Amino acid sequence: MPTSTLKISIITASFQSGSTIQDTLESVNEQTHPFVEHIIIDGNSSDETLEKVKKYGNRVSNVVSESDKGIFDAYNKGLKIADGDIIGILNSDDYYTSAYVLEHVAQIFETENVDAVYADLIYVDEINTARVVRYWKSKKVELLNFSCGFIPPHPTLFLRREVYGRVGNFNPNYRFSGDFEFMLRVFEIHKVHSFYLDETIIKMRTGGATGGNLVSIKDQNIEILRAFKENKVEVVKYLYFTCKAINRIKQRLRAFLCML
């Protein structure tokens, strides 16, 4: 299949990411798709993050380093700069599973009549990235999936740039669940036509803002209920949290099976 001419913008939000961002940068560098711009939005890091970006960011086109209001504010700053046909987000502790991810995604946008593409994700140990902790197996999005505890993994989501014009950007008033609230608008409110790519394209290190701290997980769930309410999407609380818990158990079971 001929190489797609679609330009892909990748936004990476970083803060004190000196120990992980090299993997992120190198995974973008090695992508076979030729039309890629990599945008770094840094929260005024004081460690070696920016030195790593300068040294390893071969495809970085823009770097902004200044204080922000959190990761979703950083995403919005990146969206103002991005001029690609397709926009994806790759955080500073994430990396692509192969050099062909962006090429494959671009081809899907070229051949399918869709405005969104998403795939599977695996969580890996923060230190030993060969150890799979959770395997987030996705599926085709259907109406009310969100109310039943399912969402696509946000780091795997690619959108046509014009989708943001219809749906809006991230709400920075959500500290933990801005990605959930954004995707709720994308899939449940605006019903953006999407394609599920049935393969794992992202490896994510554990230990993020909601990566195990019980207080932050509680705050995340409070924000999720607020997102349903503000977007007028009906949800039965006990059903949602039961299904979400079952999905998490399945993710850990798949990870266990992967390691056998």
VOGU-3710 file (C-alpha; in Angstrom, 3 decimals, decimal comma):
1> mptstlkisi> 0,000/0,000/0,000  1,398/3,466/-0,882  2,586/5,659/1,970  -0,112/7,969/3,298  0,504/11,691/2,889  -1,502/12,571/5,989  0,475/14,598/8,501  0,284/13,356/12,093  0,847/15,655/15,068  1,927/13,942/18,281
11> itasfqsgst> 1,536/15,915/21,503  3,628/14,903/24,514  2,964/16,494/27,897  5,889/16,218/30,298  6,930/17,214/33,793  10,057/15,984/35,561  10,181/13,174/32,976  13,940/12,862/32,595  13,936/9,173/33,514  11,355/8,120/30,909
21> iqdtlesvne> 11,036/10,619/28,068  13,946/9,216/26,060  11,881/6,104/25,288  9,001/8,337/24,179  11,198/10,433/21,905  12,980/7,466/20,351  9,716/5,634/19,666  8,535/8,658/17,658  11,916/8,991/15,933  11,754/5,424/14,625
31> qthpfvehii> 8,265/5,682/13,109  8,302/4,827/9,416  5,529/7,292/8,600  7,348/10,280/7,069  4,947/13,091/7,920  5,154/13,530/11,683  5,521/16,571/13,924  6,282/15,991/17,590  5,207/18,715/20,021  6,538/18,801/23,585
41> idgnssdetl> 4,532/20,709/26,202  6,587/20,732/29,381  5,438/21,964/32,775  8,638/23,893/33,500  10,652/20,820/34,515  13,780/21,339/36,623  15,308/17,895/35,962  16,932/16,668/32,735  13,704/16,468/30,734  14,536/19,328/28,382
51> ekvkkygnrv> 18,108/18,154/27,936  16,771/14,772/26,870  14,344/16,456/24,449  17,184/18,458/22,908  19,425/15,401/22,621  16,953/12,752/21,452  14,019/14,687/19,965  14,954/14,296/16,314  11,360/14,837/15,145  10,423/17,479/17,694
61> snvvsesdkg> 9,176/20,614/15,965  7,981/22,672/18,945  8,911/22,803/22,618  6,983/24,842/25,175  8,210/24,812/28,767  6,211/26,848/31,265  3,950/26,394/34,253  0,495/25,040/33,474  -2,733/24,044/35,182  -2,190/20,326/34,762
71> ifdaynkglk> -1,908/17,753/32,010  -5,181/18,643/30,273  -4,169/22,300/30,105  -0,896/21,090/28,559  -2,800/19,075/25,951  -4,780/22,179/25,004  -1,564/24,152/24,529  -0,365/21,439/22,177  -3,634/21,510/20,250  -3,156/25,233/19,563
81> iadgdiigil> 0,182/24,468/17,900  -0,645/21,211/16,107  -1,343/21,544/12,388  -1,411/17,890/11,359  -4,358/16,255/9,638  -4,420/13,715/12,477  -3,627/14,363/16,149  -2,463/11,822/18,720  -1,214/12,123/22,282  1,796/10,228/23,612
91> nsddyytsay> 2,687/10,948/27,215  6,235/11,171/28,497  6,188/7,725/30,113  4,557/6,002/27,115  6,011/4,654/23,882  4,867/2,908/20,711  5,159/-0,848/20,436  6,650/-0,795/16,926  8,026/1,508/14,250  4,926/0,973/12,099
101> vlehvaqife> 2,219/2,294/14,424  1,766/5,732/12,856  2,051/4,353/9,315  -0,712/1,848/10,069  -2,922/4,490/11,707  -2,482/6,857/8,748  -3,427/4,100/6,304  -6,630/3,415/8,206  -7,618/7,070/8,023  -6,882/6,991/4,282
111> tenvdavyad> -8,910/3,861/3,565  -11,767/3,997/6,089  -14,394/6,707/6,312  -13,684/7,490/9,973  -12,700/10,451/12,138  -11,177/8,429/15,000  -8,898/5,415/15,367  -8,040/3,690/18,641  -6,436/0,404/19,673  -5,173/-1,666/22,622
121> liyvdeinta> -2,716/-0,687/25,342  -0,600/-2,534/27,872  0,600/-1,215/31,218  4,162/-2,212/32,021  6,212/-2,058/35,190  7,760/1,369/35,739  11,284/-0,094/35,982  11,087/-3,476/34,250  9,133/-2,647/31,104  9,244/-6,284/29,997
131> rvvrywkskk> 6,763/-7,107/32,775  3,142/-6,583/31,717  0,945/-5,360/34,585  -2,381/-4,766/32,809  -3,577/-5,506/29,288  -6,278/-3,048/28,194  -8,109/-4,904/25,447  -10,501/-2,567/23,694  -13,488/-3,191/21,417  -15,794/-1,394/19,023
141> vellnfscgf> -17,434/1,573/20,738  -21,206/1,382/20,927  -23,756/3,761/22,423  -23,816/3,712/26,250  -20,552/1,762/26,493  -19,295/4,488/28,812  -22,227/4,042/31,191  -21,380/0,341/31,329  -17,809/0,935/32,455  -16,003/0,731/29,111
151> ipphptlflr> -13,872/3,405/27,449  -11,135/3,122/24,817  -7,614/3,728/26,154  -7,066/7,431/25,544  -3,329/7,207/24,698  -4,233/5,043/21,682  -6,791/7,525/20,332  -6,079/9,431/17,108  -8,527/12,038/15,827  -8,839/14,141/12,720
161> revygrvgnf> -7,974/17,716/13,665  -11,436/18,992/12,734  -12,992/16,764/15,426  -11,652/19,133/18,067  -13,483/21,965/16,338  -16,762/20,067/16,745  -16,213/18,493/20,152  -14,048/21,112/21,848  -10,748/20,698/23,673  -10,012/19,179/27,081
171> npnyrfsgdf> -11,633/20,682/30,161  -8,731/21,693/32,469  -11,131/21,875/35,420  -10,883/18,070/35,504  -7,649/17,180/37,268  -7,791/13,379/36,945  -10,523/12,506/34,438  -10,252/15,107/31,700  -9,536/12,346/29,194  -12,703/10,480/30,237
181> efmlrvfeih> -14,816/13,644/30,005  -13,336/14,467/26,595  -13,966/10,990/25,187  -17,481/11,038/26,623  -18,145/14,035/24,392  -16,396/12,418/21,416  -18,190/9,070/21,480  -21,438/9,493/23,448  -22,427/13,091/22,652  -21,033/13,685/19,157
191> kvhsfyldet> -20,940/10,012/18,128  -17,742/10,447/16,131  -17,350/7,640/13,585  -14,443/5,471/14,701  -12,361/2,416/13,785  -11,056/-0,077/16,333  -7,557/-1,275/15,434  -7,336/-4,701/17,041  -3,684/-4,600/18,089  -1,531/-3,227/20,908
201> iikmrtggat> 0,121/0,038/19,889  1,100/1,661/23,207  3,104/0,612/26,226  2,384/2,745/29,290  4,454/2,732/32,447  2,510/2,430/35,690  2,623/5,185/38,293  0,617/8,067/36,804  -1,701/10,438/38,661  -4,269/7,682/39,208
211> ggnlvsikdq> -1,833/4,790/39,145  -2,678/3,249/42,515  -3,098/5,998/45,087  -6,472/5,367/46,730  -7,185/9,062/47,307  -6,514/9,986/43,673  -8,586/7,014/42,443  -11,473/8,214/44,606  -11,107/11,739/43,189  -10,992/10,313/39,670
221> nieilrafke> -14,272/8,459/40,190  -15,920/11,565/41,637  -14,901/13,452/38,511  -16,228/10,677/36,281  -19,673/10,951/37,879  -19,480/14,716/37,450  -18,646/14,227/33,746  -21,751/12,075/33,251  -23,876/14,709/34,980  -22,457/17,720/33,150
231> nkvevvkyly> -22,831/16,000/29,781  -26,336/14,746/30,622  -25,451/11,094/30,069  -27,461/8,743/32,279  -25,537/6,284/34,421  -26,452/3,792/37,132  -23,642/4,200/39,652  -23,484/0,667/41,035  -23,652/-0,830/37,531  -20,921/1,475/36,237
241> ftckainrik> -18,498/0,790/39,079  -19,223/-2,955/39,047  -18,513/-3,183/35,318  -15,415/-1,017/35,684  -14,083/-3,303/38,434  -14,733/-6,390/36,298  -12,892/-4,779/33,371  -9,878/-4,084/35,596  -9,821/-7,704/36,770  -9,914/-8,874/33,151
251> qrlraflcml> -7,024/-6,535/32,294  -4,882/-8,014/35,048  -5,821/-11,557/34,083  -4,832/-10,911/30,460  -1,536/-9,470/31,703  -0,917/-12,576/33,801  -1,600/-14,813/30,817  0,760/-12,731/28,673  3,581/-13,359/31,127  3,148/-17,153/31,199
//
